[in-house]
Each structure stands twice: as C-alpha cells, then as structure tokens.
Amino acid sequence: MLLARSVALFVVAALFEIGGAWLVWQGVREHRGWIWIGAGVIALGAYGFVATLQPDGDFGRILAAYGGVFVAGSIAWGMVADGYRPDRWDVTGALVCLAGMALIMYAPRDH
C-alpha cells in the first residue's frame, strides 16, 4: 500500500509541477497573460506541498527520485499538450530515469 501511495503522490506532484511550469511557459512564451502565469505559480506551490506527503521522510531522496518522474512526465506532457513526438533516445532516456527513480526510492535498505 505504501508503494502505491508513493507512486500516486509522484504522479500528482508531476501533474502540478509540469503543469505549473507549462502554464507559466504559456503565459510568457505564448503571450497568454498573467492569469496563466498566476495559475502556474499556484500549481508549482501545490507541487511543493504534495512532495511533503511522501511516506519517506528524506528530502534529498524524494527530490532526487522525483527528478526521474519529472523527466518522463515532461516528455509525456509534451506529447499530450503540445504534440511533441519523442524519438527512441527520448524514450530510452526517460526509461533510464524511471529506473533510477525506482532504485533511489524503492531499493531495499538496511535501516
């Protein structure tokens, strides 16, 4: 159950962080205005809060592992939101990052 909760929190965190960054991008780069930027800032703040809900209490581990989720999630977001088409190296790199995330977060440890 803890594994499922942790994975779900990583997914929610990714939606907030990547979505927030995308909203800021749209507001600035695509000239959509301050409402988009403000919504992005709020989403980015929500990401920071969601990260604190992880069962593991080690900040460095959580943020390092989240980096792998962010890489894969960013590629997926680009595909859905912007029509980005990743090549085999993008996909391979994202899978490597997710494998690294799994090692950092879920490898057995002597505690």
Disulfide bonds with the S-S distance in Angstrom:
none
